[in-house]
């Protein structure tokens, strides 16, 4: 073989090897490329995942608390306000793992160290527990200044009630999360509550905010609520009712005062009361807003409305005589008595003396449905419509056929139940010339006319009843309701309390419902004292003096002008002038 041929064969061999190696490596390269793509893609995803996790741990959306609206009286005096507070909370796991001493924290929280440690140990696997709720910033800041890992603060608002016990049942209160629980705080919770905002923050691994990044949504403050209440009159009613309960050792009581022109509630008080800023256990009874929620048998305060039915019948006038002798009247096994026989009274005298016999005799000449119809027209048996939680309609019975005892009992206020607010609303109709308007707990805008009313009693009859009620105070059972300078009109009431087995012996409810000044009513006031134990129990002795003191002071505060004294008869001025001229020797000109 020649050298040239050998050289050529060597070259061919290497070419073959190169091609074989190249072809053999193609699958390896392909696999490597595929694997590389998968590995790097997963790597990219892993990096992205870590980035997202990092962001999730450092970027947070935090709530921005919203301010709850004010509740004020009609003059803007605050009855409920929100103040800034701080809630302290802990991540027990972080706090325990930090190894820091808990003694400074316990000392500044004002709790025993053992109790704090026990709470943390019990919640050791959790990431959240409260340390203290709604502290003033001055109380919370010393704790936060410790800069303990796992201890944090949250901005909130806390409700405060400047009037305290004076308006507690009416205004109500919120819970620890600022949600309305009772009273107007509950009734108008959606109106008062604000809408929280949101902000995005950057925080460190210990959840401490490093930087505010952006406001996502601004908080929206709640709406203010202006009540019809006049805090000055509210305090007057509170003071006098409380004094009466103490004087007579009574169980409970209530006072309602209305503007006799608009139907606005100017005062609404219940006793016993409570401090809404420091509520305690066992205060459920004290939290009742009795003028709206308590049902009572009204008794003789219903007699004016029976007299309305009598006047409407056309068979009676205020001076129509009624024979009440011999001082009692029987229906089957029931006997109705007066304290003594009053003999012959006119219709005004029957009301002034609160004669059971006279009222019964008048009522039995009327159809029972005509009496019930008057009660219905002035609002009994219907919810007053204030929207207050627990507001009730009372009970106005309806019969296809009235037994004589039921007929008579209805006429003098037994066999039905009403609330003090309903009673005030009914007397408001009499004070307002026979026009019924809704009572309201909200202030009407100054200068706006009162809401349109509905005439339910003829004006002439309403005025006649008002004059008859004036006689009750001047010479009847309501003399203790008399107001110096101003004339008052109203009616006393005394009823037996109802128990499990029926009417309770020696347990009474004392009432007075009235208006002042009698000739041009500006105020309607109802007083209820439940179960007085000493110093009498009749409405004219227990409730009427409270009416007099509250209404008299209220008229002065409201600067209601007293009526002018009667002027001299015609010609008297000329006679006086002539007499003076004769004495001095001068003429009139």
Buried (B, 14 or more C-beta within 10 A) or exposed (E): EEEEEEEEEEEEEEEEEEEEEEEEEEEEEEEEEEEEEEEEEEEEEEEEEEEEEEEEEBEBEBBBBBBBBBBBBBEEBBBBBBEEBBBBBBBBBBBBEBEBEBEBBBBBBEBEBEEBBEBBEEBEEEEEBEBBBBBEEEBBEEBBEEEBBBBBBBBBBBBBBEBBBBBBBBBBBBEEEBEBBBBBBBBBBEEBBBEEBBBBBEBEEBBEBEEEBEEEEEBEBBBBBBBBBBBBBBBBBBBBBBBBBEBBEBBBBBBBBBBBBBBBBBBBBBBBBBEBBEBEEEBEEBBBBBBBBBBBBBBBBBBBBBBBBBBBEEEBEBEBEBEBEEBBBEBEEEEBBBEEBBEEBBBBBBBBBBBBBBBBBBBBEBEBBBBBBBBBBBBBBBBBEBEBBEBBBBBBBEEEEBEBBBBBBBBBBBBBBBBBBBBBBBBBBBBBBBBBBBBBBBBBEEEEEBEEBEBBBBEEBBBBBBEBBBBBBBEBBBBBBBBEEBBBBBBBBBBBBBEEEEEEEEBBBBBBBBBBBBEBBBBBBBBBBBBBEEEEBBBBBBBBBBBBBBBBBBBEEBEBEEEEEEEEEEEEEEEEEEEEEEEEEEEEE
